[in-house]
Amino acid sequence: MTEGGDRKCENWSIGGQFDRFSRFVDDNKRVIVYALYGVSAVGGLLVLRSLRVFKQFKSVKDIPEEFIENKHHLFGYVERSDILAKSDNIVPKIWLTHIPIYGKFRRNENYEIPVEISGVKLHPDFSLLAKQV
């Protein structure tokens, strides 16, 4: 009678629990490994989606607020430039085409993002010179 009681006590001890867990893992290794692969793949896809790795931004509204708040760098080509007269200031304006991290890069007018360069004042004579060129 004490043998049965010892077994019951052994199953509920820490060593017995670890032994049961170890046998469970040994019996179900393949399922556990595939489940871990699946969880890792889903996590990787969520990270890629949140970073917008494949997206090419077409306008300022497409750029997520968290990119601006965290001051992420965006890379692109300057397609053209112009000079704007705003109130009493002359301000440069450029049109950029965003380059996505991965994916197809499209270069046409539909993908150009207009950017006014703030904090830069141009001399009034410069606008005359730029128009001549």
MARTOR-922390 format. One record per atom (N, C-alpha, C, O): residue number from 0; residue in three letters; atom name; x, y, z. Coordinates in nm, 4 decimals. Example, Ala and Ser with C-alpha at 12.3 -4.5 7.8 and 13.67 -1.06 7.14 Angstrom:
 num residuo atomo       xx       yy       zz
   0     ALA     N   1.3190  -0.5690   0.7800
   0     ALA    CA   1.2300  -0.4500   0.7800
   0     ALA     C   1.3200  -0.3300   0.7800
   0     ALA     O   1.4236  -0.3319   0.8465
   1     SER     N   1.2850  -0.2250   0.7080
   1     SER    CA   1.3670  -0.1060   0.7140
   1     SER     C   1.2900   0.0030   0.7870
   1     SER     O   1.3409   0.1138   0.8039
END
This chain:
 num residuo atomo       xx       yy       zz
   0     MET     N   0.0807  -0.1188   0.0000
   0     MET    CA   0.0000   0.0000   0.0000
   0     MET     C   0.0856   0.1260   0.0000
   0     MET     O   0.0458   0.2289  -0.0546
   1     THR     N   0.2026   0.1177   0.0611
   1     THR    CA   0.2884   0.2346   0.0613
   1     THR     C   0.3490   0.2604  -0.0755
   1     THR     O   0.3800   0.3750  -0.1078
   2     GLU     N   0.3669   0.1554  -0.1579
   2     GLU    CA   0.4218   0.1760  -0.2908
   2     GLU     C   0.3292   0.2634  -0.3741
   2     GLU     O   0.3752   0.3577  -0.4384
   3     GLY     N   0.1996   0.2340  -0.3741
   3     GLY    CA   0.1031   0.3138  -0.4493
   3     GLY     C   0.0992   0.4567  -0.3982
   3     GLY     O   0.0914   0.5513  -0.4765
   4     GLY     N   0.1046   0.4718  -0.2686
   4     GLY    CA   0.1036   0.6052  -0.2101
   4     GLY     C   0.2303   0.6825  -0.2455
   4     GLY     O   0.2241   0.8035  -0.2675
   5     ASP     N   0.3461   0.6143  -0.2516
   5     ASP    CA   0.4713   0.6799  -0.2898
   5     ASP     C   0.4662   0.7266  -0.4344
   5     ASP     O   0.5156   0.8347  -0.4662
   6     ARG     N   0.4063   0.6454  -0.5235
   6     ARG    CA   0.3959   0.6827  -0.6643
   6     ARG     C   0.3099   0.8076  -0.6815
   6     ARG     O   0.3424   0.8979  -0.7586
   7     LYS     N   0.1997   0.8099  -0.6073
   7     LYS    CA   0.1119   0.9261  -0.6134
   7     LYS     C   0.1847   1.0502  -0.5662
   7     LYS     O   0.1718   1.1569  -0.6263
   8     CYS     N   0.2594   1.0371  -0.4612
   8     CYS    CA   0.3349   1.1495  -0.4067
   8     CYS     C   0.4464   1.1895  -0.5027
   8     CYS     O   0.4768   1.3080  -0.5164
   9     GLU     N   0.5084   1.0902  -0.5703
   9     GLU    CA   0.6167   1.1168  -0.6643
   9     GLU     C   0.5654   1.1940  -0.7866
   9     GLU     O   0.6343   1.2829  -0.8366
  10     ASN     N   0.4442   1.1606  -0.8353
  10     ASN    CA   0.3878   1.2286  -0.9515
  10     ASN     C   0.3606   1.3751  -0.9219
  10     ASN     O   0.3675   1.4583  -1.0124
  11     TRP     N   0.3305   1.4076  -0.7998
  11     TRP    CA   0.2991   1.5464  -0.7673
  11     TRP     C   0.4199   1.6244  -0.7169
  11     TRP     O   0.4097   1.7445  -0.6918
  12     SER     N   0.5324   1.5586  -0.7021
  12     SER    CA   0.6526   1.6307  -0.6614
  12     SER     C   0.7107   1.7038  -0.7831
  12     SER     O   0.6684   1.6800  -0.8963
  13     ILE     N   0.8062   1.7916  -0.7596
  13     ILE    CA   0.8654   1.8702  -0.8679
  13     ILE     C   0.9362   1.7793  -0.9681
  13     ILE     O   0.9257   1.7995  -1.0890
  14     GLY     N   1.0077   1.6801  -0.9181
  14     GLY    CA   1.0777   1.5860  -1.0062
  14     GLY     C   0.9798   1.5075  -1.0922
  14     GLY     O   1.0054   1.4847  -1.2104
  15     GLY     N   0.8687   1.4664  -1.0341
  15     GLY    CA   0.7676   1.3919  -1.1092
  15     GLY     C   0.7011   1.4778  -1.2153
  15     GLY     O   0.6758   1.4306  -1.3262
  16     GLN     N   0.6727   1.6021  -1.1831
  16     GLN    CA   0.6133   1.6948  -1.2804
  16     GLN     C   0.7099   1.7193  -1.3960
  16     GLN     O   0.6697   1.7221  -1.5123
  17     PHE     N   0.8373   1.7370  -1.3627
  17     PHE    CA   0.9362   1.7605  -1.4674
  17     PHE     C   0.9492   1.6380  -1.5564
  17     PHE     O   0.9641   1.6508  -1.6780
  18     ASP     N   0.9436   1.5192  -1.4968
  18     ASP    CA   0.9529   1.3952  -1.5743
  18     ASP     C   0.8334   1.3822  -1.6688
  18     ASP     O   0.8506   1.3449  -1.7849
  19     ARG     N   0.7130   1.4124  -1.6210
  19     ARG    CA   0.5938   1.4061  -1.7073
  19     ARG     C   0.6032   1.5075  -1.8207
  19     ARG     O   0.5701   1.4770  -1.9353
  20     PHE     N   0.6487   1.6280  -1.7880
  20     PHE    CA   0.6638   1.7320  -1.8903
  20     PHE     C   0.7684   1.6901  -1.9932
  20     PHE     O   0.7490   1.7092  -2.1133
  21     SER     N   0.8792   1.6330  -1.9462
  21     SER    CA   0.9864   1.5881  -2.0357
  21     SER     C   0.9363   1.4792  -2.1298
  21     SER     O   0.9699   1.4804  -2.2482
  22     ARG     N   0.8582   1.3871  -2.0806
  22     ARG    CA   0.8021   1.2816  -2.1667
  22     ARG     C   0.7029   1.3389  -2.2672
  22     ARG     O   0.6995   1.2972  -2.3830
  23     PHE     N   0.6228   1.4342  -2.2224
  23     PHE    CA   0.5274   1.4989  -2.3140
  23     PHE     C   0.6010   1.5676  -2.4289
  23     PHE     O   0.5610   1.5547  -2.5446
  24     VAL     N   0.7074   1.6399  -2.3979
  24     VAL    CA   0.7857   1.7087  -2.5009
  24     VAL     C   0.8497   1.6072  -2.5946
  24     VAL     O   0.8499   1.6275  -2.7160
  25     ASP     N   0.9035   1.4995  -2.5412
  25     ASP    CA   0.9649   1.3962  -2.6252
  25     ASP     C   0.8628   1.3319  -2.7184
  25     ASP     O   0.8933   1.3037  -2.8342
  26     ASP     N   0.7419   1.3087  -2.6682
  26     ASP    CA   0.6383   1.2448  -2.7505
  26     ASP     C   0.5838   1.3386  -2.8579
  26     ASP     O   0.5354   1.2916  -2.9609
  27     ASN     N   0.5905   1.4692  -2.8367
  27     ASN    CA   0.5286   1.5658  -2.9287
  27     ASN     C   0.6300   1.6661  -2.9857
  27     ASN     O   0.5952   1.7814  -3.0108
  28     LYS     N   0.7547   1.6230  -3.0061
  28     LYS    CA   0.8592   1.7137  -3.0540
  28     LYS     C   0.8226   1.7804  -3.1860
  28     LYS     O   0.8336   1.9023  -3.1992
  29     ARG     N   0.7806   1.7035  -3.2806
  29     ARG    CA   0.7533   1.7559  -3.4151
  29     ARG     C   0.6416   1.8605  -3.4122
  29     ARG     O   0.6533   1.9651  -3.4760
  30     VAL     N   0.5351   1.8335  -3.3397
  30     VAL    CA   0.4231   1.9280  -3.3302
  30     VAL     C   0.4687   2.0581  -3.2636
  30     VAL     O   0.4317   2.1668  -3.3081
  31     ILE     N   0.5478   2.0476  -3.1588
  31     ILE    CA   0.5960   2.1658  -3.0882
  31     ILE     C   0.6864   2.2492  -3.1784
  31     ILE     O   0.6752   2.3718  -3.1811
  32     VAL     N   0.7758   2.1838  -3.2522
  32     VAL    CA   0.8666   2.2556  -3.3420
  32     VAL     C   0.7878   2.3276  -3.4509
  32     VAL     O   0.8138   2.4446  -3.4792
  33     TYR     N   0.6911   2.2581  -3.5127
  33     TYR    CA   0.6113   2.3218  -3.6191
  33     TYR     C   0.5279   2.4376  -3.5641
  33     TYR     O   0.5087   2.5381  -3.6326
  34     ALA     N   0.4788   2.4241  -3.4417
  34     ALA    CA   0.4030   2.5339  -3.3803
  34     ALA     C   0.4933   2.6546  -3.3580
  34     ALA     O   0.4513   2.7680  -3.3813
  35     LEU     N   0.6157   2.6322  -3.3137
  35     LEU    CA   0.7099   2.7429  -3.2943
  35     LEU     C   0.7461   2.8085  -3.4275
  35     LEU     O   0.7577   2.9308  -3.4351
  36     TYR     N   0.7640   2.7275  -3.5330
  36     TYR    CA   0.7901   2.7835  -3.6667
  36     TYR     C   0.6725   2.8704  -3.7119
  36     TYR     O   0.6923   2.9790  -3.7665
  37     GLY     N   0.5521   2.8229  -3.6892
  37     GLY    CA   0.4327   2.8979  -3.7295
  37     GLY     C   0.4206   3.0298  -3.6553
  37     GLY     O   0.3910   3.1328  -3.7159
  38     VAL     N   0.4432   3.0274  -3.5258
  38     VAL    CA   0.4364   3.1503  -3.4459
  38     VAL     C   0.5440   3.2489  -3.4910
  38     VAL     O   0.5182   3.3690  -3.4993
  39     SER     N   0.6635   3.1994  -3.5201
  39     SER    CA   0.7719   3.2862  -3.5675
  39     SER     C   0.7382   3.3478  -3.7029
  39     SER     O   0.7643   3.4660  -3.7253
  40     ALA     N   0.6806   3.2688  -3.7933
  40     ALA    CA   0.6440   3.3201  -3.9257
  40     ALA     C   0.5364   3.4273  -3.9155
  40     ALA     O   0.5452   3.5302  -3.9825
  41     VAL     N   0.4356   3.4047  -3.8331
  41     VAL    CA   0.3295   3.5044  -3.8151
  41     VAL     C   0.3870   3.6327  -3.7545
  41     VAL     O   0.3510   3.7426  -3.7968
  42     GLY     N   0.4747   3.6197  -3.6571
  42     GLY    CA   0.5383   3.7368  -3.5970
  42     GLY     C   0.6216   3.8138  -3.6978
  42     GLY     O   0.6183   3.9368  -3.7000
  43     GLY     N   0.6961   3.7427  -3.7813
  43     GLY    CA   0.7754   3.8082  -3.8849
  43     GLY     C   0.6888   3.8825  -3.9850
  43     GLY     O   0.7222   3.9939  -4.0254
  44     LEU     N   0.5775   3.8216  -4.0255
  44     LEU    CA   0.4861   3.8880  -4.1195
  44     LEU     C   0.4241   4.0132  -4.0571
  44     LEU     O   0.4082   4.1147  -4.1249
  45     LEU     N   0.3893   4.0067  -3.9297
  45     LEU    CA   0.3342   4.1245  -3.8625
  45     LEU     C   0.4359   4.2378  -3.8552
  45     LEU     O   0.4003   4.3545  -3.8714
  46     VAL     N   0.5616   4.2040  -3.8308
  46     VAL    CA   0.6665   4.3064  -3.8258
  46     VAL     C   0.6837   4.3699  -3.9631
  46     VAL     O   0.6902   4.4923  -3.9742
  47     LEU     N   0.6911   4.2880  -4.0681
  47     LEU    CA   0.7068   4.3422  -4.2038
  47     LEU     C   0.5884   4.4300  -4.2425
  47     LEU     O   0.6052   4.5333  -4.3074
  48     ARG     N   0.4693   4.3883  -4.2025
  48     ARG    CA   0.3509   4.4672  -4.2361
  48     ARG     C   0.3500   4.6008  -4.1620
  48     ARG     O   0.3128   4.7031  -4.2196
  49     SER     N   0.3903   4.6010  -4.0359
  49     SER    CA   0.3874   4.7251  -3.9590
  49     SER     C   0.4961   4.8223  -4.0056
  49     SER     O   0.4787   4.9436  -3.9937
  50     LEU     N   0.6061   4.7718  -4.0575
  50     LEU    CA   0.7122   4.8582  -4.1080
  50     LEU     C   0.6840   4.9103  -4.2488
  50     LEU     O   0.7537   4.9990  -4.2981
  51     ARG     N   0.5824   4.8551  -4.3122
  51     ARG    CA   0.5461   4.8941  -4.4492
  51     ARG     C   0.6672   4.8860  -4.5416
  51     ARG     O   0.7017   4.9813  -4.6114
  52     VAL     N   0.7304   4.7688  -4.5394
  52     VAL    CA   0.8537   4.7463  -4.6132
  52     VAL     C   0.8306   4.7497  -4.7643
  52     VAL     O   0.9174   4.7954  -4.8386
  53     PHE     N   0.7160   4.7026  -4.8103
  53     PHE    CA   0.6908   4.6912  -4.9533
  53     PHE     C   0.6112   4.8083  -5.0099
  53     PHE     O   0.5857   4.8123  -5.1302
  54     LYS     N   0.5716   4.9033  -4.9260
  54     LYS    CA   0.4835   5.0119  -4.9699
  54     LYS     C   0.5631   5.1319  -5.0192
  54     LYS     O   0.6592   5.1754  -4.9559
  55     GLN     N   0.5205   5.1842  -5.1339
  55     GLN    CA   0.5763   5.3088  -5.1854
  55     GLN     C   0.4735   5.4177  -5.1598
  55     GLN     O   0.3601   5.4094  -5.2068
  56     PHE     N   0.5136   5.5199  -5.0850
  56     PHE    CA   0.4213   5.6266  -5.0490
  56     PHE     C   0.3978   5.7170  -5.1694
  56     PHE     O   0.4917   5.7566  -5.2384
  57     LYS     N   0.2691   5.7493  -5.1937
  57     LYS    CA   0.2313   5.8336  -5.3072
  57     LYS     C   0.2030   5.9769  -5.2656
  57     LYS     O   0.2128   6.0683  -5.3474
  58     SER     N   0.1684   5.9973  -5.1401
  58     SER    CA   0.1388   6.1319  -5.0911
  58     SER     C   0.1776   6.1405  -4.9440
  58     SER     O   0.2134   6.0405  -4.8818
  59     VAL     N   0.1699   6.2599  -4.8906
  59     VAL    CA   0.2054   6.2807  -4.7502
  59     VAL     C   0.1075   6.2063  -4.6592
  59     VAL     O   0.1457   6.1618  -4.5510
  60     LYS     N  -0.0173   6.1927  -4.7015
  60     LYS    CA  -0.1184   6.1229  -4.6203
  60     LYS     C  -0.0876   5.9741  -4.6060
  60     LYS     O  -0.1313   5.9111  -4.5097
  61     ASP     N  -0.0129   5.9171  -4.7011
  61     ASP    CA   0.0226   5.7754  -4.6943
  61     ASP     C   0.1272   5.7452  -4.5875
  61     ASP     O   0.1362   5.6321  -4.5398
  62     ILE     N   0.2056   5.8446  -4.5500
  62     ILE    CA   0.3119   5.8243  -4.4516
  62     ILE     C   0.2481   5.8128  -4.3132
  62     ILE     O   0.1777   5.9045  -4.2709
  63     PRO     N   0.2710   5.7023  -4.2415
  63     PRO    CA   0.2089   5.6840  -4.1098
  63     PRO     C   0.2572   5.7877  -4.0089
  63     PRO     O   0.3709   5.8344  -4.0149
  64     GLU     N   0.1683   5.8223  -3.9165
  64     GLU    CA   0.2019   5.9214  -3.8136
  64     GLU     C   0.3195   5.8764  -3.7273
  64     GLU     O   0.4013   5.9588  -3.6863
  65     GLU     N   0.3287   5.7459  -3.6993
  65     GLU    CA   0.4378   5.6978  -3.6148
  65     GLU     C   0.5737   5.7147  -3.6830
  65     GLU     O   0.6751   5.7298  -3.6147
  66     PHE     N   0.5773   5.7125  -3.8166
  66     PHE    CA   0.7026   5.7384  -3.8874
  66     PHE     C   0.7479   5.8818  -3.8608
  66     PHE     O   0.8666   5.9070  -3.8404
  67     ILE     N   0.6544   5.9742  -3.8612
  67     ILE    CA   0.6867   6.1149  -3.8395
  67     ILE     C   0.7226   6.1385  -3.6927
  67     ILE     O   0.8195   6.2085  -3.6631
  68     GLU     N   0.6444   6.0801  -3.6003
  68     GLU    CA   0.6707   6.0967  -3.4571
  68     GLU     C   0.8072   6.0403  -3.4178
  68     GLU     O   0.8790   6.1005  -3.3380
  69     ASN     N   0.8426   5.9249  -3.4739
  69     ASN    CA   0.9698   5.8606  -3.4412
  69     ASN     C   1.0844   5.9081  -3.5293
  69     ASN     O   1.1977   5.8624  -3.5139
  70     LYS     N   1.0558   5.9993  -3.6213
  70     LYS    CA   1.1557   6.0591  -3.7109
  70     LYS     C   1.2312   5.9542  -3.7922
  70     LYS     O   1.3541   5.9565  -3.7996
  71     HIS     N   1.1552   5.8613  -3.8535
  71     HIS    CA   1.2152   5.7613  -3.9414
  71     HIS     C   1.2663   5.8288  -4.0684
  71     HIS     O   1.2077   5.9262  -4.1156
  72     HIS     N   1.3728   5.7777  -4.1218
  72     HIS    CA   1.4270   5.8305  -4.2463
  72     HIS     C   1.3555   5.7656  -4.3638
  72     HIS     O   1.3359   5.6441  -4.3661
  73     LEU     N   1.3170   5.8462  -4.4601
  73     LEU    CA   1.2592   5.7969  -4.5839
  73     LEU     C   1.3525   5.8381  -4.6972
  73     LEU     O   1.4024   5.9506  -4.6997
  74     PHE     N   1.3751   5.7479  -4.7893
  74     PHE    CA   1.4661   5.7755  -4.8987
  74     PHE     C   1.3880   5.7924  -5.0275
  74     PHE     O   1.2837   5.7301  -5.0474
  75     GLY     N   1.4403   5.8779  -5.1147
  75     GLY    CA   1.3725   5.9011  -5.2400
  75     GLY     C   1.4585   5.9809  -5.3363
  75     GLY     O   1.5681   6.0259  -5.3028
  76     TYR     N   1.4055   5.9972  -5.4572
  76     TYR    CA   1.4705   6.0764  -5.5606
  76     TYR     C   1.4000   6.2106  -5.5715
  76     TYR     O   1.2776   6.2183  -5.5612
  77     VAL     N   1.4781   6.3167  -5.5924
  77     VAL    CA   1.4210   6.4479  -5.6194
  77     VAL     C   1.3912   6.4513  -5.7690
  77     VAL     O   1.4819   6.4426  -5.8518
  78     GLU     N   1.2631   6.4642  -5.8024
  78     GLU    CA   1.2217   6.4621  -5.9425
  78     GLU     C   1.2310   6.6000  -6.0065
  78     GLU     O   1.2771   6.6135  -6.1199
  79     ARG     N   1.1873   6.7020  -5.9339
  79     ARG    CA   1.1915   6.8388  -5.9863
  79     ARG     C   1.1862   6.9358  -5.8699
  79     ARG     O   1.1576   6.8978  -5.7564
  80     SER     N   1.2143   7.0619  -5.9001
  80     SER    CA   1.2111   7.1644  -5.7962
  80     SER     C   1.1480   7.2909  -5.8529
  80     SER     O   1.1408   7.3101  -5.9743
  81     ASP     N   1.1027   7.3763  -5.7624
  81     ASP    CA   1.0376   7.5000  -5.8021
  81     ASP     C   1.0537   7.5995  -5.6877
  81     ASP     O   1.0965   7.5645  -5.5777
  82     ILE     N   1.0181   7.7248  -5.7167
  82     ILE    CA   1.0243   7.8297  -5.6156
  82     ILE     C   0.8845   7.8860  -5.5989
  82     ILE     O   0.8185   7.9211  -5.6967
  83     LEU     N   0.8391   7.8945  -5.4721
  83     LEU    CA   0.7060   7.9462  -5.4422
  83     LEU     C   0.7162   8.0791  -5.3693
  83     LEU     O   0.8072   8.1004  -5.2892
  84     ALA     N   0.6225   8.1677  -5.3977
  84     ALA    CA   0.6128   8.2933  -5.3230
  84     ALA     C   0.5027   8.2751  -5.2186
  84     ALA     O   0.3846   8.2667  -5.2521
  85     LYS     N   0.5436   8.2691  -5.0913
  85     LYS    CA   0.4485   8.2543  -4.9804
  85     LYS     C   0.4552   8.3791  -4.8952
  85     LYS     O   0.5609   8.4123  -4.8414
  86     SER     N   0.3443   8.4479  -4.8827
  86     SER    CA   0.3365   8.5781  -4.8148
  86     SER     C   0.4514   8.6668  -4.8634
  86     SER     O   0.4531   8.7038  -4.9808
  87     ASP     N   0.5457   8.7015  -4.7791
  87     ASP    CA   0.6569   8.7874  -4.8216
  87     ASP     C   0.7847   8.7082  -4.8481
  87     ASP     O   0.8881   8.7667  -4.8803
  88     ASN     N   0.7785   8.5781  -4.8351
  88     ASN    CA   0.8982   8.4945  -4.8483
  88     ASN     C   0.8972   8.4171  -4.9796
  88     ASN     O   0.7920   8.3914  -5.0382
  89     ILE     N   1.0149   8.3815  -5.0232
  89     ILE    CA   1.0300   8.2931  -5.1382
  89     ILE     C   1.0806   8.1601  -5.0831
  89     ILE     O   1.1866   8.1542  -5.0208
  90     VAL     N   1.0043   8.0535  -5.1065
  90     VAL    CA   1.0303   7.9232  -5.0454
  90     VAL     C   1.0571   7.8204  -5.1550
  90     VAL     O   0.9850   7.8168  -5.2547
  91     PRO     N   1.1606   7.7361  -5.1379
  91     PRO    CA   1.1828   7.6287  -5.2353
  91     PRO     C   1.0855   7.5130  -5.2134
  91     PRO     O   1.0478   7.4825  -5.1002
  92     LYS     N   1.0456   7.4493  -5.3232
  92     LYS    CA   0.9572   7.3334  -5.3182
  92     LYS     C   1.0161   7.2258  -5.4085
  92     LYS     O   1.0581   7.2538  -5.5207
  93     ILE     N   1.0189   7.1016  -5.3582
  93     ILE    CA   1.0691   6.9893  -5.4372
  93     ILE     C   0.9628   6.8800  -5.4436
  93     ILE     O   0.8746   6.8729  -5.3581
  94     TRP     N   0.9721   6.7957  -5.5450
  94     TRP    CA   0.8845   6.6796  -5.5592
  94     TRP     C   0.9726   6.5560  -5.5486
  94     TRP     O   1.0683   6.5394  -5.6243
  95     LEU     N   0.9386   6.4691  -5.4531
  95     LEU    CA   1.0158   6.3480  -5.4263
  95     LEU     C   0.9393   6.2239  -5.4691
  95     LEU     O   0.8163   6.2204  -5.4639
  96     THR     N   1.0128   6.1229  -5.5110
  96     THR    CA   0.9560   5.9904  -5.5334
  96     THR     C   1.0159   5.8986  -5.4277
  96     THR     O   1.1373   5.8784  -5.4240
  97     HIS     N   0.9307   5.8431  -5.3419
  97     HIS    CA   0.9752   5.7576  -5.2314
  97     HIS     C   1.0270   5.6250  -5.2852
  97     HIS     O   0.9689   5.5669  -5.3769
  98     ILE     N   1.1367   5.5780  -5.2272
  98     ILE    CA   1.1923   5.4470  -5.2622
  98     ILE     C   1.1565   5.3502  -5.1500
  98     ILE     O   1.2009   5.3695  -5.0369
  99     PRO     N   1.0764   5.2451  -5.1783
  99     PRO    CA   1.0439   5.1481  -5.0723
  99     PRO     C   1.1664   5.0639  -5.0366
  99     PRO     O   1.2597   5.0523  -5.1161
 100     ILE     N   1.1655   5.0055  -4.9170
 100     ILE    CA   1.2785   4.9238  -4.8727
 100     ILE     C   1.2914   4.8013  -4.9634
 100     ILE     O   1.4000   4.7725  -5.0137
 101     TYR     N   1.1821   4.7301  -4.9841
 101     TYR    CA   1.1772   4.6172  -5.0775
 101     TYR     C   1.0581   4.6388  -5.1679
 101     TYR     O   0.9648   4.7110  -5.1327
 102     GLY     N   1.0607   4.5777  -5.2819
 102     GLY    CA   0.9451   4.5859  -5.3700
 102     GLY     C   0.9743   4.6685  -5.4931
 102     GLY     O   1.0845   4.7199  -5.5124
 103     LYS     N   0.8716   4.6795  -5.5759
 103     LYS    CA   0.8851   4.7475  -5.7032
 103     LYS     C   0.8842   4.8987  -5.6843
 103     LYS     O   0.7986   4.9533  -5.6147
 104     PHE     N   0.9791   4.9646  -5.7465
 104     PHE    CA   0.9921   5.1092  -5.7405
 104     PHE     C   0.9293   5.1673  -5.8674
 104     PHE     O   0.9726   5.1369  -5.9785
 105     ARG     N   0.8270   5.2509  -5.8495
 105     ARG    CA   0.7588   5.3134  -5.9636
 105     ARG     C   0.7973   5.4598  -5.9686
 105     ARG     O   0.7981   5.5285  -5.8665
 106     ARG     N   0.8292   5.5068  -6.0872
 106     ARG    CA   0.8747   5.6447  -6.1008
 106     ARG     C   0.7903   5.7150  -6.2063
 106     ARG     O   0.8216   5.7107  -6.3252
 107     ASN     N   0.6823   5.7802  -6.1614
 107     ASN    CA   0.6018   5.8648  -6.2496
 107     ASN     C   0.5340   5.9724  -6.1655
 107     ASN     O   0.5490   5.9753  -6.0434
 108     GLU     N   0.4596   6.0605  -6.2312
 108     GLU    CA   0.4032   6.1759  -6.1608
 108     GLU     C   0.3025   6.1378  -6.0527
 108     GLU     O   0.2833   6.2136  -5.9577
 109     ASN     N   0.2385   6.0228  -6.0651
 109     ASN    CA   0.1409   5.9803  -5.9639
 109     ASN     C   0.2067   5.9469  -5.8297
 109     ASN     O   0.1400   5.9463  -5.7263
 110     TYR     N   0.3354   5.9194  -5.8314
 110     TYR    CA   0.4061   5.8798  -5.7094
 110     TYR     C   0.4923   5.9922  -5.6520
 110     TYR     O   0.5700   5.9681  -5.5596
 111     GLU     N   0.4806   6.1133  -5.7040
 111     GLU    CA   0.5607   6.2252  -5.6549
 111     GLU     C   0.4946   6.2905  -5.5332
 111     GLU     O   0.3740   6.3154  -5.5322
 112     ILE     N   0.5751   6.3172  -5.4318
 112     ILE    CA   0.5282   6.3802  -5.3088
 112     ILE     C   0.5811   6.5233  -5.3057
 112     ILE     O   0.7025   6.5437  -5.3062
 113     PRO     N   0.4921   6.6230  -5.3025
 113     PRO    CA   0.5402   6.7613  -5.2961
 113     PRO     C   0.5867   6.7967  -5.1542
 113     PRO     O   0.5183   6.7677  -5.0560
 114     VAL     N   0.7041   6.8598  -5.1457
 114     VAL    CA   0.7613   6.8966  -5.0160
 114     VAL     C   0.8071   7.0411  -5.0222
 114     VAL     O   0.8894   7.0780  -5.1059
 115     GLU     N   0.7521   7.1234  -4.9315
 115     GLU    CA   0.7994   7.2603  -4.9177
 115     GLU     C   0.9065   7.2605  -4.8096
 115     GLU     O   0.8865   7.2077  -4.7001
 116     ILE     N   1.0194   7.3201  -4.8418
 116     ILE    CA   1.1308   7.3202  -4.7475
 116     ILE     C   1.1128   7.4395  -4.6543
 116     ILE     O   1.1305   7.5547  -4.6941
 117     SER     N   1.0775   7.4098  -4.5299
 117     SER    CA   1.0520   7.5169  -4.4338
 117     SER     C   1.1821   7.5618  -4.3700
 117     SER     O   1.2787   7.4861  -4.3611
 118     GLY     N   1.1823   7.6863  -4.3259
 118     GLY    CA   1.2991   7.7397  -4.2584
 118     GLY     C   1.4059   7.7923  -4.3524
 118     GLY     O   1.5121   7.8356  -4.3076
 119     VAL     N   1.3787   7.7890  -4.4836
 119     VAL    CA   1.4752   7.8385  -4.5810
 119     VAL     C   1.4142   7.9580  -4.6518
 119     VAL     O   1.3072   7.9483  -4.7118
 120     LYS     N   1.4820   8.0688  -4.6443
 120     LYS    CA   1.4368   8.1882  -4.7158
 120     LYS     C   1.5352   8.2144  -4.8291
 120     LYS     O   1.6566   8.2102  -4.8095
 121     LEU     N   1.4823   8.2411  -4.9460
 121     LEU    CA   1.5665   8.2743  -5.0593
 121     LEU     C   1.5635   8.4244  -5.0826
 121     LEU     O   1.4633   8.4911  -5.0567
 122     HIS     N   1.6714   8.4745  -5.1301
 122     HIS    CA   1.6812   8.6171  -5.1615
 122     HIS     C   1.5890   8.6463  -5.2800
 122     HIS     O   1.5819   8.5641  -5.3713
 123     PRO     N   1.5185   8.7589  -5.2828
 123     PRO    CA   1.4264   8.7898  -5.3926
 123     PRO     C   1.4934   8.7900  -5.5301
 123     PRO     O   1.4288   8.7565  -5.6294
 124     ASP     N   1.6193   8.8263  -5.5379
 124     ASP    CA   1.6886   8.8250  -5.6671
 124     ASP     C   1.7090   8.6833  -5.7191
 124     ASP     O   1.7232   8.6622  -5.8395
 125     PHE     N   1.7103   8.5865  -5.6283
 125     PHE    CA   1.7324   8.4483  -5.6701
 125     PHE     C   1.6169   8.3964  -5.7554
 125     PHE     O   1.6391   8.3181  -5.8478
 126     SER     N   1.4950   8.4384  -5.7260
 126     SER    CA   1.3803   8.3917  -5.8050
 126     SER     C   1.3901   8.4428  -5.9484
 126     SER     O   1.3541   8.3719  -6.0424
 127     LEU     N   1.4383   8.5643  -5.9653
 127     LEU    CA   1.4578   8.6162  -6.1008
 127     LEU     C   1.5648   8.5382  -6.1748
 127     LEU     O   1.5511   8.5079  -6.2933
 128     LEU     N   1.6703   8.5067  -6.1038
 128     LEU    CA   1.7799   8.4306  -6.1634
 128     LEU     C   1.7336   8.2895  -6.1995
 128     LEU     O   1.7700   8.2379  -6.3052
 129     ALA     N   1.6529   8.2260  -6.1118
 129     ALA    CA   1.6053   8.0910  -6.1371
 129     ALA     C   1.5113   8.0872  -6.2560
 129     ALA     O   1.5121   7.9900  -6.3316
 130     LYS     N   1.4303   8.1906  -6.2745
 130     LYS    CA   1.3371   8.1942  -6.3870
 130     LYS     C   1.4090   8.2103  -6.5194
 130     LYS     O   1.3602   8.1636  -6.6223
 131     GLN     N   1.5257   8.2765  -6.5184
 131     GLN    CA   1.6041   8.2935  -6.6396
 131     GLN     C   1.6664   8.1624  -6.6840
 131     GLN     O   1.6817   8.1379  -6.8037
 132     VAL     N   1.7020   8.0790  -6.5894
 132     VAL    CA   1.7664   7.9509  -6.6202
 132     VAL     C   1.6614   7.8546  -6.6615
 132     VAL     O   1.6920   7.7395  -6.6924
END
